[in-house]
Amino acid sequence: EHIEQQHMLEASQRQLLGMMQAAEQRSVTDALTGLFNRRAFDLRLAEHLLRAEEQRTPLSMLLIDVDHFKAYNDAYGHQAGDSALQAVGQLLLQSCRDNDACFRYGGEEFAILLPGADLTAAHLVAERCRAAVANHAWSRRPITLSVGLATHRAGMDAYTLTEGADRALYAAKGAGRNRIAAEPGPEAPANPECRPKQKTRRSGFFVAT
């Protein structure tokens, strides 16, 4: 009888642990897209920044906005908008590297953290994401992305890195959308395919056109 009670107790503990783990997973998961949510973004960013400072390894961030999404919602309804966000989330996930983390940042904004990626590597991922969405066979009308890119520099905290990516995102939108803007970092993209062809004079951001 004692052994049976012990087994029941262990099974109950395993069930409780499983429920706690499931609850924790839900707390960092966006219900609509299945990507990590904003809470997970804050936690992961703190971890990656600490590692980047301690190990002196690169870290980049992409902030991504679905272009003219309010107009899409107004034209086709919120259900269609939700479906579009789900599809965008999956396309971004497929375009990331294995060790990148993809988040729904809020509304129609997404974020990607790229540990180990300098400006050149991050720009390649950003272009894969932009192209994947632009070239997707959308059933209603084309959907495009604007992408802001920032790369960690020594001493940079979470707020400063995120602000840099956010400013770059607005530069991309201001330059016409469906493009990538990078805050000038420690290096410029060296790959000819991802080297920005235009530098916006007003903001000083590198904007790929």
C-alpha positions in Angstrom: 0.0 0.0 0.0 2.8 2.3 0.9 4.5 1.7 -2.5 1.2 2.4 -4.3 0.8 5.7 -2.5 4.4 6.6 -3.3 3.7 5.9 -7.0 0.5 8.0 -6.9 2.4 10.8 -5.3 5.2 10.7 -7.9 2.6 10.6 -10.7 0.8 13.6 -9.1 4.1 15.5 -8.9 4.9 14.8 -12.5 1.5 16.0 -13.6 1.9 19.2 -11.5 5.3 19.8 -13.0 3.9 19.3 -16.5 1.1 21.7 -15.8 3.6 24.3 -14.5 5.8 23.9 -17.5 2.8 24.2 -19.9 1.7 27.4 -18.0 5.2 28.8 -18.2 5.3 28.1 -22.0 1.9 29.8 -22.5 3.2 32.8 -20.5 5.9 33.4 -23.1 4.0 32.4 -26.2 1.8 34.7 -28.4 -1.6 33.0 -28.7 -2.3 34.1 -32.3 1.0 33.4 -34.0 2.6 30.8 -31.8 5.8 32.9 -31.7 7.4 34.1 -28.5 5.6 37.1 -27.0 6.8 40.5 -25.7 7.6 39.1 -22.2 9.8 36.5 -23.8 11.5 39.2 -25.9 12.4 41.1 -22.8 13.8 38.0 -21.0 15.7 36.8 -24.0 17.2 40.2 -24.8 18.5 40.5 -21.2 20.1 37.1 -21.5 21.7 37.8 -24.9 23.0 41.2 -23.9 24.7 39.7 -20.8 26.3 37.0 -23.0 27.3 39.5 -25.6 29.0 41.7 -23.0 30.7 38.9 -21.2 31.9 36.9 -24.2 32.3 39.9 -26.6 30.2 38.2 -29.2 28.0 40.0 -31.8 24.3 40.5 -31.2 21.8 42.1 -33.6 18.1 42.9 -33.5 15.5 43.3 -36.2 12.2 45.2 -35.6 9.7 44.4 -38.3 6.5 46.2 -39.2 3.8 44.8 -41.6 3.3 47.7 -44.1 -0.1 49.4 -44.2 -1.6 46.7 -42.0 -4.5 48.9 -40.7 -5.6 49.4 -44.3 -5.5 45.6 -44.8 -7.6 45.1 -41.7 -10.1 47.8 -42.8 -10.4 46.3 -46.3 -10.7 42.6 -45.5 -11.7 42.4 -41.8 -9.9 41.3 -38.6 -10.1 37.6 -39.3 -8.2 38.1 -42.6 -5.8 40.3 -40.7 -5.2 37.6 -38.1 -4.6 35.0 -40.8 -2.1 37.4 -42.4 -0.2 37.9 -39.2 -0.1 34.1 -38.6 1.3 33.6 -42.1 3.9 36.4 -41.7 5.0 34.8 -38.4 5.6 31.5 -40.0 7.5 33.0 -42.9 9.7 34.9 -40.5 10.3 31.8 -38.5 11.3 29.9 -41.7 13.7 32.6 -42.7 15.6 32.7 -39.4 18.7 30.8 -38.5 18.4 27.9 -36.1 19.7 29.9 -33.1 17.6 33.1 -33.8 14.5 33.9 -31.8 11.4 35.3 -33.4 8.8 37.3 -31.4 5.5 39.0 -32.0 6.4 42.3 -30.5 2.9 43.8 -30.5 0.1 44.3 -33.0 1.6 44.0 -36.5 5.2 44.4 -35.2 7.6 41.5 -34.9 11.1 41.2 -33.6 14.0 38.9 -34.2 17.1 38.5 -31.9 20.2 37.2 -33.7 22.9 36.1 -31.3 26.3 35.8 -33.0 25.2 37.9 -36.0 27.1 41.0 -36.9 25.6 43.7 -39.2 26.4 41.7 -42.4 24.9 38.5 -41.1 21.9 40.2 -39.7 21.2 42.1 -43.0 21.2 38.8 -44.8 18.5 37.4 -42.4 16.6 40.6 -42.7 16.6 40.4 -46.5 15.5 36.7 -46.4 12.5 37.8 -44.2 11.6 40.7 -46.4 11.8 38.7 -49.6 9.9 35.7 -48.1 6.9 37.9 -47.3 7.1 40.1 -50.5 7.2 37.0 -52.7 4.6 35.0 -50.9 1.4 34.2 -52.9 -1.0 36.3 -50.9 -4.6 35.6 -51.7 -6.0 39.1 -51.3 -3.2 41.6 -52.0 0.5 41.7 -51.6 1.9 42.2 -48.1 5.3 43.7 -47.5 7.6 44.4 -44.5 9.7 47.3 -43.3 12.7 46.2 -41.2 14.9 48.1 -38.8 18.3 46.6 -37.9 20.6 47.5 -35.0 23.7 45.8 -33.8 25.0 45.7 -30.2 28.0 47.8 -29.3 30.0 47.5 -26.1 28.1 49.1 -23.1 24.8 49.2 -25.0 21.8 48.3 -22.8 18.4 46.8 -23.9 16.7 50.2 -24.2 19.5 51.7 -26.4 19.6 48.7 -28.7 15.9 48.6 -29.1 15.7 52.3 -29.7 18.3 52.0 -32.4 16.3 49.2 -34.2 13.1 51.3 -33.8 14.7 54.4 -35.3 16.0 52.3 -38.2 12.5 50.8 -38.7 11.0 54.3 -39.0 13.8 55.2 -41.5 12.8 52.2 -43.6 9.1 53.2 -43.5 10.0 56.8 -44.3 12.1 55.8 -47.3 9.1 54.0 -48.9 8.6 50.7 -47.0 9.3 47.2 -48.2 12.9 47.7 -47.4 15.6 47.4 -44.6 17.3 50.2 -42.8 20.3 49.7 -40.5 21.5 52.0 -37.8 25.1 52.7 -38.6 27.1 50.2 -36.6 30.7 49.1 -36.2 30.8 47.8 -39.7 28.8 48.1 -43.0 27.6 45.1 -44.9 30.4 43.6 -47.0 28.3 41.3 -49.2 27.5 43.1 -52.5 24.0 41.6 -52.5 23.1 43.1 -49.1 25.2 46.3 -49.2 22.8 49.3 -49.0 22.5 51.1 -52.3 21.2 54.3 -50.7 22.0 56.2 -47.5 19.2 58.4 -46.4 20.6 61.8 -46.0 18.0 63.0 -43.4 18.5 60.2 -40.9 21.9 58.9 -41.6 20.6 55.3 -41.7 21.7 52.8 -44.3 18.6 52.0 -46.3 18.6 49.1 -48.8 16.5 49.9 -51.8 
